[in-house]
Amino acid sequence: MRFSSLFALLTLTSLILGCGGSKPKPKPSSGSSSAATTAAQKTSSDAQADVLQQALVLLEDLDQFNAEVVQREVLQSLNRWLHNRKLDAEWTPDPMIAELPEEVRNMLRMQNLATSYFRDPKYPNTFRGSDYDYIEGCVWAFSLSNYIRQQGVMSADMTDWFKSLPESFSNNQREDLKTAYLLFDWTIRNIQLRNEASQFAPGTAREPWEALQIGYGDSVERARIFINLARQQGLNAFALELADADGKPQSSVVGVEIAGQIYLFDAAYGLPVSAGKGIATLAEARQADAVSKAMTSSKYAYPYSTESFQNATALIDACSTSLLQAAAAFESQLTGKLRLRLAVEPRKVAESLQNAGIEQVRIWDVPIVAEDGLRLRLRDLPVAGAAEPSQAQLFYQERQLYDQSSPLAIGRLLHLMGRFNNEVQRPGARKMYLFARSFELQVNKLNFREQVEALQSQGMRLPRDVEQQRFFVEQMIQNAKGIKMIASYQLGQIALDSAQYPSAIDYFEIRTLKEFPLIPFASQARYGLARADMAISEDPKLTPEEQTAALQTAVDWLTSVDDLASPQRRGNTLLAERLIPPAAAPEKEPLDDKTSTDTSEDAKPAADKTPADSE
């Protein structure tokens, strides 16, 4: 019977993911013992260590337990441990906090940094918004950055540039710079640029953990993701405040300090800042206009001049959670395989950056303001007859995808923890994404009555009226399509990350863009196709003609007319011209005045087009 196959599918989902409100269950190898018992067995009999270990077991195996219950139990365990341990009465907040604007210093979450345990403000209909979000985001960034550092693949031109570095570079310094590049490159390939709602200043609509999980954000949010990935690998990464051509301060360029030099990465352009090859240093950008010229395409001038870099201010990314004594105390106990960087000491960071030649250093206010973004979004309630969903509706839609027990949610979690392949009694991200893709097919195999029974089998109480039941069934089908759409795109990303370029092209072009042309990730899928073709062009087995054809295909994807309004259009144009210089490129019609002057601030992303826009 067709229903039996779907029932098995849904049952497998519940077995893998756990029930919505249950306490964390043990890992498969743990028998019938509870998570607390498992934690206690791993540690000494000391009560404080046992309590702390409970939190660590849950954080190390996030995919094994229900998300909301993990949040509650981790915070309870950590705060119980802090209560037993006692905070240091002599500890004082970092002195640089006093330099923040008064309105930022006075924000609720900036109070009692010396004495607060981990905090959990309650928001309606969500468990999000607590200090746990930051901790979980650091777990993701730590696990993911480890995977990227070990498995990341560099392009041929970057490999050649690294070989040309002076012999004075130690092996550790080379490794650090390579890691920084790989982490930046992963961020650009996986996090789609998207303009946030106009009521939010850049970078303040959502925090890095959220932008990382959903896979998109504005250029500042993208920069912060890279900063956190780098920080988890022990790198000193920070944002640079630069004045653009109009004199407006921007903060999407990231600096990474290595061996006393500041290497530059532009999160808005999606490219390392460069004088033509490799990665430029801040010193190089300050000396002459070679960097600004090399970052300028035939269509778009680079917004930062030599003077911009000469007057740069270093911005230290430190949210309120990272400034808590509680965060420093917790980090000091992380000596096992989960060595998170949770606490930030701005004064120490500032001293290091000043020694590297940056005189102006301050704590960045954006991370602290962004912590209040959720409250502001939830205040934007639905309005009857509104053409667009409210910020609150959009937030709950996103959370329904990733905070509920579903194959997509667990696949994304495994993806962020770098667990792509199956382990013993434990599926990998690939399998869960494939599972999510098959859900729509299984649903559509059923007739209406079987679809209703499938919903009821999962505990949903449906009305007796058939038309009302049909509404719920249609919602299930639409949700299944949405899950399949995102799972297809993420499978393309995994293939690209794994250097499986033909598979990446298949997922991005056929299973994503062709099947779901209005997918919100359309722009990033085209970028992924370009990157796959760029990698294929480096295959020495290809003839010169085939290599050139692959490069031309990459250029076509980068300059697609569907991405004219993409926030990354400027960076993509520059990359395309580096692949095939304009003089050698086939003649194309020039952009009209309107499209050629679109900026990331006022352009509407192509991925946000409605069907009417595309007609």
Stockholm file with secondary structure:
# STOCKHOLM 1.0

chainA/1-615         MRFSSLFALLTLTSLILGCGGSKPKPKPSSGSSSAATTAAQKTSSDAQADVLQQALVLLEDLDQFNAEVVQREVLQSLNRWLHNRKLDAEWTPDPMIAELPEEVRNMLRMQNLATSYFRDPKYPNTFRGSDYDYIEGCVWAFSLSNYIRQQGVMSADMTDWFKSLPESFSNNQREDLKTAYLLFDWTIRNIQLRNEASQFAPGTAREPWEALQIGYGDSVERARIFINLARQQGLNAFALELADADGKPQSSVVGVEIAGQIYLFDAAYGLPVSAGKGIATLAEARQADAVSKAMTSSKYAYPYSTESFQNATALIDACSTSLLQAAAAFESQLTGKLRLRLAVEPRKVAESLQNAGIEQVRIWDVPIVAEDGLRLRLRDLPVAGAAEPSQAQLFYQERQLYDQSSPLAIGRLLHLMGRFNNEVQRPGARKMYLFARSFELQVNKLNFREQVEALQSQGMRLPRDVEQQRFFVEQMIQNAKGIKMIASYQLGQIALDSAQYPSAIDYFEIRTLKEFPLIPFASQARYGLARADMAISEDPKLTPEEQTAALQTAVDWLTSVDDLASPQRRGNTLLAERLIPPAAAPEKEPLDDKTSTDTSEDAKPAADKTPADSE
#=GR chainA/1-615 SS CHHHHHHHHHHHHHHHHCCTTCCCCCCGGGTTCCHHHHHHHHSCSCHHHHHHHHHHHHHHTGGGSCHHHHHHHHHHHHHHHHHHHCCCTTCCCCGGGGGSCHHHHTSGGGSCTTTCCCCCCCBTTBSCSSHHHHHHHHHHHHHHHHHHHHHCCCCHHHHHHHHTSCTTSCHHHHHHHHHHHHHHHHHHHHSEECCCCTTSCTTCSSCHHHHHHHTEECHHHHHHHHHHHHHHTTCEEEEEEEECTTSCEEEEEEEEEETTEEEEEETTTTEECCSSSSCCBHHHHHHCTHHHHHTCCSSCCCSCCHHHHHTCEEEECCCTGGGSHHHHHHHTTCCSSCCCCCCCCHHHHHHHHHHTTCCCEEECSHHHHHTTHHHHHHHSCCCTTCSSCCHHHHHHHHHHHHSSSSHHHHHHHHHHTTCCSCBTTBCCHHHHHHHHHHHHHHHHTSCHHHHHHHHHHTTCCCCSCHHHHHHHHHHHHHHHHHHHHHHHHHHHHHHHHTTCHHHHHIIIIIIIIITCTTCTTHHHHHHHHHHHHHHHHTCTTSCHHHHHHHHHHHHHHHTCGGGTTCTTHHHHHHHHHHHSCGGGSCCCCCCCHHHHTCCTTTCCCGGGCCHHHHC
#=GC SS_cons         CHHHHHHHHHHHHHHHHCCTTCCCCCCGGGTTCCHHHHHHHHSCSCHHHHHHHHHHHHHHTGGGSCHHHHHHHHHHHHHHHHHHHCCCTTCCCCGGGGGSCHHHHTSGGGSCTTTCCCCCCCBTTBSCSSHHHHHHHHHHHHHHHHHHHHHCCCCHHHHHHHHTSCTTSCHHHHHHHHHHHHHHHHHHHHSEECCCCTTSCTTCSSCHHHHHHHTEECHHHHHHHHHHHHHHTTCEEEEEEEECTTSCEEEEEEEEEETTEEEEEETTTTEECCSSSSCCBHHHHHHCTHHHHHTCCSSCCCSCCHHHHHTCEEEECCCTGGGSHHHHHHHTTCCSSCCCCCCCCHHHHHHHHHHTTCCCEEECSHHHHHTTHHHHHHHSCCCTTCSSCCHHHHHHHHHHHHSSSSHHHHHHHHHHTTCCSCBTTBCCHHHHHHHHHHHHHHHHTSCHHHHHHHHHHTTCCCCSCHHHHHHHHHHHHHHHHHHHHHHHHHHHHHHHHTTCHHHHHIIIIIIIIITCTTCTTHHHHHHHHHHHHHHHHTCTTSCHHHHHHHHHHHHHHHTCGGGTTCTTHHHHHHHHHHHSCGGGSCCCCCCCHHHHTCCTTTCCCGGGCCHHHHC
//
